[in-house]
Amino acid sequence: MGKALSLEDTVSCIRSGHRVFIHGGAATPTLLVEALVNDAARLQDVEIMHLHTEGHPANYAKPEYAKSFRVANLFIGSNIRPYFDGDRVDYLPCFLSEIPALFRSKRRKLDVAMVQVSPPDKHGCCSLGVSVDVAKAAVESADTVIAQINPCMPRVHGDGFIHLDDIDYWVDAEVPLPELLTPAAGETEKAIAKHCAALIEDGSTLQVGIGAIPNAVLAELKHHRNLGVHSEMWSDGMLDLLESGVVDNSMKVNHRGRTVSGFVMGTRRLYDFIDDNPQIAQFDIGWVNRVDVIAQNPKVVAINSAVEIDLTGQVCADSVGHRIISGVGGQMDFIRGASLSEGGKPIIAINSQTGKGLSRIVPTLNPGAGVVTTRAHVHYVVTEYGAADLYGKTLNERAEALIAIAHPAHRENLNKAWHEMRSR
């Protein structure tokens, strides 16, 4: 059985040269992270691995800690972007569905997993709460498990339970979870949402992300029926549909009657809703995002975003040119899963322009831009000007369809660029 220690003593088991996993999203154990940074003077060459983390400034990535820490990001969040240099603070591209296997295979061996969990129940089991995703595999793979046990962490059904006996060291700490407020949708996002909603049939199984567009889409579904959720993640935008019964998960194959995901992020209202709610279940992301598992559900509608899309349908979603701004994540997992689902519809939904007035539909991707979703995988692309179905279309037909939903200010130049490209 493990030991309850002071905050400083809890991280003292971490040694120079260790590889340390940090629980991500709203489950980031911020006090443990802070204690680790405060202990940096005795450490050298500790590699930190995580998805995006919330609620702290990622001080370990600052240049002044270069001798103590390096970072292998699995997804680059906003707190890491200022320090990303492709060297000491680097990016490890990997499908979200394959990260658990990366840990379990020891190809990227974890010495320590730092997680945040709920207090143990009467059986001695703590819950990974709002973020099971890759954390379950990290806990099972790491030599040492350190936990921040927090009564603010909801107890969530599914397979994200850890027995207290499997935690080596822990600290008790009551800390509010980070809350994520989604900006209100503007007229552009609402127009995109209407086009997306028109593609969603009653009985569909939804995968949506977080942000103004996904929330706007969900707001358009109030009159739908028998919707289900099997999603990498979800947020507050889904709550009204769950509480009204629009989402009842009655048509799903996997975990019928339950809302399934790998993690959630949102407000306290969301965290309270999922606490000990038997209709909500979170699972290892290696299962949630497995293409064949996704495809078993009917009419899977996967709605994802992009940085830019070229006229052949190639999707860049993790970088602006060479500059990495996020990660591969689970976009391809769900694009493919929705494609193989009976009646499924994979959708890339984007504003037609950037905030600076540049077209997001481009003749060719910017130099260095990463192709997250290939042209062969893309089906629907939606902007505020309509929906383009690229499946079964030639390159020329695709270009015509995409130009038709580009911002009017850019259509002439896109058309000219496409004809010039074809004539080379």
C-alpha positions as CSV (number, residue, x, y, z in Angstrom):
1,M,0.0,0.0,0.0
2,G,1.2,3.5,-0.8
3,K,1.9,6.4,1.6
4,A,0.3,9.8,2.2
5,L,3.1,12.3,2.2
6,S,3.6,16.1,2.3
7,L,3.6,17.8,-1.1
8,E,7.4,18.2,-1.2
9,D,8.0,14.6,-0.1
10,T,5.5,13.2,-2.7
11,V,7.7,14.3,-5.7
12,S,11.0,13.4,-4.0
13,C,10.9,9.9,-5.6
14,I,11.5,11.6,-9.0
15,R,15.1,11.3,-10.1
16,S,17.4,12.8,-12.7
17,G,16.9,11.1,-16.1
18,H,13.3,9.9,-15.3
19,R,10.5,10.2,-17.7
20,V,7.4,11.6,-16.0
21,F,3.8,11.6,-17.3
22,I,1.6,14.4,-16.2
23,H,-2.2,13.9,-16.2
24,G,-3.8,16.3,-18.7
25,G,-6.8,18.5,-19.4
26,A,-8.8,19.6,-16.3
27,A,-7.2,16.8,-14.4
28,T,-3.7,18.3,-14.3
29,P,-2.3,17.8,-10.8
30,T,-1.3,21.4,-10.5
31,L,0.1,21.2,-7.0
32,L,2.3,18.3,-7.8
33,V,3.6,20.1,-10.9
34,E,4.4,23.1,-8.9
35,A,6.2,21.0,-6.3
36,L,8.2,19.4,-9.1
37,V,9.3,22.7,-10.5
38,N,10.2,23.9,-7.0
39,D,12.5,20.9,-6.7
40,A,14.2,21.5,-10.0
41,A,17.6,22.4,-8.5
42,R,18.3,18.7,-7.6
43,L,17.2,17.4,-11.0
44,Q,18.8,17.0,-14.4
45,D,17.4,15.8,-17.8
46,V,13.9,14.8,-16.5
47,E,11.6,14.3,-19.6
48,I,8.0,15.4,-19.1
49,M,5.3,13.9,-21.3
50,H,1.6,15.0,-21.5
51,L,-1.3,16.0,-23.6
52,H,-2.5,19.6,-23.2
53,T,-2.6,20.6,-19.5
54,E,-4.8,23.2,-17.8
55,G,-4.7,25.4,-14.8
56,H,-0.9,26.1,-14.6
57,P,1.7,28.1,-16.5
58,A,4.0,25.1,-17.5
59,N,7.0,26.7,-15.8
60,Y,9.0,23.6,-16.3
61,A,9.2,24.5,-20.0
62,K,10.8,27.9,-19.4
63,P,14.4,28.4,-20.5
64,E,15.7,28.8,-16.9
65,Y,14.8,25.2,-16.3
66,A,16.6,23.8,-19.3
67,K,19.1,21.7,-17.3
68,S,16.3,20.2,-15.2
69,F,13.5,19.5,-17.7
70,R,12.8,18.7,-21.3
71,V,9.3,18.2,-22.7
72,A,7.9,15.7,-25.2
73,N,4.4,17.0,-25.9
74,L,1.8,14.7,-27.2
75,F,-0.4,17.8,-27.8
76,I,0.7,21.4,-27.5
77,G,-1.6,23.5,-25.4
78,S,-1.6,27.3,-25.1
79,N,0.6,27.3,-22.0
80,I,3.4,25.4,-23.9
81,R,3.3,27.3,-27.2
82,P,5.5,30.2,-26.1
83,Y,8.3,27.8,-25.2
84,F,8.1,25.3,-28.1
85,D,11.4,25.2,-29.9
86,G,11.4,21.8,-31.5
87,D,14.4,20.9,-29.4
88,R,14.2,20.9,-25.6
89,V,10.5,21.5,-25.9
90,D,9.4,19.1,-28.7
91,Y,6.4,17.5,-30.2
92,L,5.7,13.7,-30.5
93,P,3.1,13.2,-33.3
94,C,0.9,10.2,-32.6
95,F,-2.7,9.3,-33.1
96,L,-4.5,9.7,-29.8
97,S,-5.8,6.1,-30.1
98,E,-2.2,4.8,-30.2
99,I,-0.7,6.6,-27.3
100,P,-1.9,4.0,-24.7
101,A,-0.1,1.3,-26.7
102,L,3.0,3.5,-26.9
103,F,3.1,3.5,-23.1
104,R,2.1,-0.1,-22.5
105,S,4.7,-1.4,-25.1
106,K,7.5,0.5,-23.2
107,R,8.6,2.1,-26.5
108,R,8.4,5.3,-24.4
109,K,8.9,3.8,-21.0
110,L,7.4,5.9,-18.1
111,D,9.2,6.0,-14.8
112,V,6.6,8.1,-13.0
113,A,2.9,8.9,-13.6
114,M,1.6,12.0,-11.8
115,V,-2.2,12.0,-11.8
116,Q,-5.1,13.7,-10.0
117,V,-7.9,11.4,-8.7
118,S,-11.1,11.5,-6.6
119,P,-11.0,10.3,-3.0
120,P,-11.3,6.5,-2.6
121,D,-14.8,5.0,-2.4
122,K,-15.8,2.4,0.1
123,H,-13.9,-0.2,-2.0
124,G,-10.7,1.8,-2.0
125,C,-11.0,2.8,-5.6
126,C,-10.1,6.3,-6.8
127,S,-11.4,7.7,-10.1
128,L,-9.3,9.4,-12.8
129,G,-12.4,11.6,-13.1
130,V,-12.6,14.1,-15.9
131,S,-9.7,12.6,-17.8
132,V,-9.3,8.9,-18.4
133,D,-8.0,9.1,-22.0
134,V,-4.2,8.1,-21.9
135,A,-3.9,8.5,-18.2
136,K,-5.2,5.0,-17.5
137,A,-2.4,3.4,-19.6
138,A,0.2,5.7,-18.0
139,V,-0.8,4.6,-14.5
140,E,-0.7,0.9,-15.6
141,S,2.7,1.3,-17.3
142,A,4.7,3.6,-15.0
143,D,7.0,2.2,-12.4
144,T,5.8,4.7,-9.8
145,V,2.4,6.4,-9.4
146,I,2.0,9.7,-7.6
147,A,-1.5,11.1,-7.0
148,Q,-3.1,14.3,-5.9
149,I,-6.3,13.1,-4.2
150,N,-8.9,15.9,-4.6
151,P,-12.5,15.8,-3.3
152,C,-13.3,18.3,-6.2
153,M,-12.6,15.5,-8.7
154,P,-15.8,13.8,-9.7
155,R,-16.2,10.0,-9.5
156,V,-16.9,8.9,-13.0
157,H,-18.1,5.5,-14.1
158,G,-16.2,3.5,-16.7
159,D,-12.7,2.0,-16.5
160,G,-10.8,4.9,-15.0
161,F,-10.6,3.5,-11.5
162,I,-7.3,3.1,-9.6
163,H,-7.2,1.2,-6.3
164,L,-5.4,3.0,-3.5
165,D,-3.1,0.1,-3.3
166,D,-1.8,0.9,-6.8
167,I,-0.8,4.4,-5.9
168,D,2.7,4.6,-4.4
169,Y,2.6,8.1,-3.0
170,W,-0.2,10.6,-2.6
171,V,-1.0,14.0,-1.2
172,D,-4.5,15.2,-0.1
173,A,-5.4,18.5,-1.7
174,E,-8.7,20.2,-2.2
175,V,-8.3,22.4,-5.3
176,P,-11.0,23.5,-7.7
177,L,-10.7,22.0,-11.1
178,P,-9.9,24.4,-14.0
179,E,-13.0,25.6,-15.7
180,L,-13.1,26.3,-19.5
181,L,-15.6,28.8,-20.8
182,T,-16.4,28.5,-24.5
183,P,-16.7,31.9,-26.3
184,A,-20.2,32.7,-27.6
185,A,-20.8,31.8,-31.2
186,G,-21.0,34.7,-33.7
187,E,-23.1,34.8,-36.8
188,T,-20.4,33.0,-38.8
189,E,-20.3,30.1,-36.4
190,K,-24.1,30.0,-36.3
191,A,-24.2,29.7,-40.1
192,I,-21.7,26.9,-40.1
193,A,-23.7,25.2,-37.4
194,K,-26.9,25.3,-39.4
195,H,-25.2,23.6,-42.4
196,C,-23.7,20.9,-40.1
197,A,-27.0,20.3,-38.3
198,A,-28.7,19.8,-41.7
199,L,-26.4,16.8,-42.2
200,I,-27.3,15.2,-38.8
201,E,-30.2,12.7,-38.8
202,D,-32.2,11.5,-35.9
203,G,-30.5,8.5,-34.3
204,S,-27.0,9.7,-35.1
205,T,-24.0,9.1,-32.8
206,L,-22.1,12.3,-32.3
207,Q,-18.4,13.1,-31.9
208,V,-17.8,16.8,-31.3
209,G,-14.9,18.8,-29.8
210,I,-14.9,22.0,-27.9
211,G,-15.3,25.6,-29.1
212,A,-17.7,28.0,-30.6
213,I,-18.5,25.9,-33.7
214,P,-19.2,22.6,-31.8
215,N,-21.4,24.4,-29.2
216,A,-23.3,26.2,-32.0
217,V,-23.9,22.9,-33.8
218,L,-25.3,21.3,-30.5
219,A,-27.6,24.3,-30.0
220,E,-29.1,23.6,-33.4
221,L,-30.1,20.0,-32.5
222,K,-32.8,20.7,-29.9
223,H,-35.5,19.3,-32.1
224,H,-33.6,16.1,-33.0
225,R,-34.4,12.8,-31.5
226,N,-32.5,9.7,-30.2
227,L,-29.0,11.1,-30.6
228,G,-26.1,9.3,-29.0
229,V,-22.6,10.3,-27.9
230,H,-19.4,8.4,-28.5
231,S,-16.7,11.1,-28.5
232,E,-13.1,11.7,-27.7
233,M,-14.3,14.5,-25.4
234,W,-17.3,16.7,-24.8
235,S,-18.2,19.9,-22.9
236,D,-21.0,22.0,-21.6
237,G,-22.6,22.4,-25.0
238,M,-23.9,18.8,-24.7
239,L,-25.6,19.3,-21.3
240,D,-28.8,20.8,-22.5
241,L,-29.3,17.9,-25.0
242,L,-28.6,15.4,-22.3
243,E,-31.0,17.0,-19.8
244,S,-33.8,17.4,-22.3
245,G,-33.5,13.8,-23.6
246,V,-32.5,14.7,-27.1
247,V,-29.4,12.7,-26.4
248,D,-30.6,9.4,-24.9
249,N,-28.0,7.1,-26.5
250,S,-30.8,4.7,-27.4
251,M,-29.6,3.8,-30.9
252,K,-26.0,3.1,-30.1
253,V,-24.4,-0.3,-30.3
254,N,-21.6,0.3,-27.8
255,H,-22.8,1.1,-24.3
256,R,-26.4,1.8,-25.3
257,G,-27.9,4.3,-22.9
258,R,-24.6,5.8,-21.8
259,T,-22.7,8.9,-23.0
260,V,-19.2,7.6,-23.8
261,S,-15.9,9.6,-24.0
262,G,-12.3,9.7,-23.0
263,F,-12.3,13.1,-21.2
264,V,-14.4,16.1,-20.6
265,M,-13.6,19.8,-20.1
266,G,-15.9,22.6,-19.1
267,T,-17.5,24.3,-16.1
268,R,-18.4,23.1,-12.6
269,R,-21.9,22.5,-13.9
270,L,-20.4,19.8,-16.2
271,Y,-18.2,18.3,-13.5
272,D,-21.2,18.0,-11.1
273,F,-23.4,16.5,-13.8
274,I,-20.9,13.6,-14.5
275,D,-20.2,12.9,-10.8
276,D,-21.4,9.4,-10.0
277,N,-23.8,9.5,-12.9
278,P,-24.3,6.0,-14.2
279,Q,-25.4,7.3,-17.6
280,I,-21.9,8.8,-18.2
281,A,-18.9,6.6,-18.8
282,Q,-15.3,7.4,-19.6
283,F,-12.8,4.8,-21.0
284,D,-9.3,4.3,-22.1
285,I,-8.8,6.3,-25.3
286,G,-7.3,3.3,-27.0
287,W,-10.8,1.8,-27.0
288,V,-12.9,5.0,-27.3
289,N,-10.9,6.1,-30.4
290,R,-10.5,2.7,-32.0
291,V,-11.8,3.0,-35.6
292,D,-13.6,-0.4,-35.6
293,V,-15.3,0.5,-32.2
294,I,-16.4,3.9,-33.5
295,A,-17.7,2.3,-36.7
296,Q,-20.0,-0.1,-34.9
297,N,-22.3,2.7,-33.9
298,P,-24.9,3.9,-36.4
299,K,-24.8,7.2,-38.3
300,V,-21.6,8.5,-36.7
301,V,-21.3,12.2,-37.3
302,A,-17.7,13.4,-36.5
303,I,-17.3,17.1,-36.5
304,N,-13.7,18.4,-36.4
305,S,-11.8,21.6,-37.3
306,A,-8.8,22.6,-39.3
307,V,-6.2,25.3,-39.7
308,E,-6.4,25.2,-43.5
309,I,-7.6,22.9,-46.3
310,D,-6.1,22.8,-49.8
311,L,-8.1,22.5,-53.0
312,T,-7.6,18.7,-53.2
313,G,-8.9,18.2,-49.7
314,Q,-5.8,17.8,-47.6
315,V,-6.4,19.0,-44.0
316,C,-3.8,20.7,-41.8
317,A,-5.0,20.7,-38.2
318,D,-1.9,20.8,-36.0
319,S,0.3,23.6,-37.3
320,V,0.6,27.0,-38.9
321,G,3.3,26.2,-41.5
322,H,6.2,24.7,-39.5
323,R,4.9,26.1,-36.2
324,I,3.1,23.3,-34.2
325,I,0.1,24.7,-32.4
326,S,-1.8,21.6,-31.2
327,G,-1.5,17.9,-32.2
328,V,-2.7,15.1,-34.3
329,G,-5.2,14.2,-31.6
330,G,-8.1,11.9,-32.6
331,Q,-9.3,13.6,-35.8
332,M,-8.2,10.8,-38.0
333,D,-9.6,8.2,-35.6
334,F,-13.0,9.7,-35.9
335,I,-12.9,10.7,-39.5
336,R,-12.2,7.1,-40.4
337,G,-14.6,5.7,-37.9
338,A,-17.4,7.9,-39.1
339,S,-16.6,7.0,-42.7
340,L,-17.0,3.3,-42.0
341,S,-20.1,3.7,-39.8
342,E,-23.4,2.8,-41.6
343,G,-24.8,6.2,-42.7
344,G,-21.8,8.0,-41.1
345,K,-20.7,11.5,-42.0
346,P,-17.2,12.8,-41.2
347,I,-17.2,16.6,-41.3
348,I,-14.5,19.2,-41.2
349,A,-16.1,22.5,-40.1
350,I,-14.2,25.8,-40.4
351,N,-14.6,29.5,-40.8
352,S,-13.9,30.4,-44.4
353,Q,-11.4,33.1,-43.3
354,T,-8.9,33.7,-40.5
355,G,-9.3,36.6,-38.2
356,K,-6.8,38.5,-40.5
357,G,-9.0,37.9,-43.5
358,L,-6.9,35.1,-45.1
359,S,-8.7,32.2,-46.7
360,R,-8.7,28.9,-44.9
361,I,-9.3,27.2,-48.2
362,V,-6.0,27.5,-50.0
363,P,-4.5,26.4,-53.3
364,T,-1.7,24.5,-51.5
365,L,-0.9,24.0,-47.9
366,N,1.6,26.4,-46.4
367,P,5.3,25.1,-46.4
368,G,5.8,22.9,-43.4
369,A,2.1,22.4,-42.8
370,G,1.3,18.9,-41.5
371,V,-1.4,16.8,-43.2
372,V,-3.4,15.4,-40.3
373,T,-6.2,14.1,-42.5
374,T,-5.4,13.0,-46.1
375,R,-7.4,14.0,-49.1
376,A,-8.6,10.3,-49.4
377,H,-10.2,10.4,-46.0
378,V,-12.1,13.7,-46.2
379,H,-15.8,13.7,-47.0
380,Y,-17.7,16.8,-45.9
381,V,-16.2,20.2,-45.6
382,V,-18.5,22.9,-44.1
383,T,-18.0,26.7,-44.0
384,E,-20.6,29.4,-43.4
385,Y,-21.2,29.3,-47.2
386,G,-22.4,25.7,-47.4
387,A,-21.3,22.1,-47.3
388,A,-19.1,20.4,-49.9
389,D,-19.2,16.6,-50.2
390,L,-15.8,15.5,-51.6
391,Y,-16.4,11.8,-51.4
392,G,-16.4,10.3,-54.9
393,K,-15.1,13.4,-56.5
394,T,-12.1,13.9,-58.7
395,L,-9.5,16.5,-57.9
396,N,-11.0,19.0,-60.3
397,E,-14.5,18.4,-58.9
398,R,-13.2,18.8,-55.4
399,A,-11.6,22.1,-56.2
400,E,-14.8,23.4,-57.7
401,A,-16.8,22.3,-54.7
402,L,-14.4,23.8,-52.2
403,I,-14.1,27.1,-54.1
404,A,-17.9,27.3,-54.0
405,I,-17.9,27.4,-50.2
406,A,-14.8,29.6,-49.8
407,H,-15.3,33.3,-48.8
408,P,-16.5,35.2,-51.9
409,A,-13.5,37.6,-51.6
410,H,-11.2,34.7,-52.3
411,R,-13.0,32.6,-54.9
412,E,-11.6,34.3,-58.0
413,N,-8.0,34.0,-56.8
414,L,-8.6,30.4,-55.8
415,N,-10.1,29.6,-59.2
416,K,-7.2,31.3,-61.0
417,A,-4.6,29.5,-58.8
418,W,-6.2,26.1,-59.5
419,H,-6.2,26.6,-63.2
420,E,-2.6,27.7,-63.1
421,M,-1.6,24.6,-61.1
422,R,-3.4,22.3,-63.6
423,S,-1.7,23.8,-66.5
424,R,1.9,23.2,-65.2
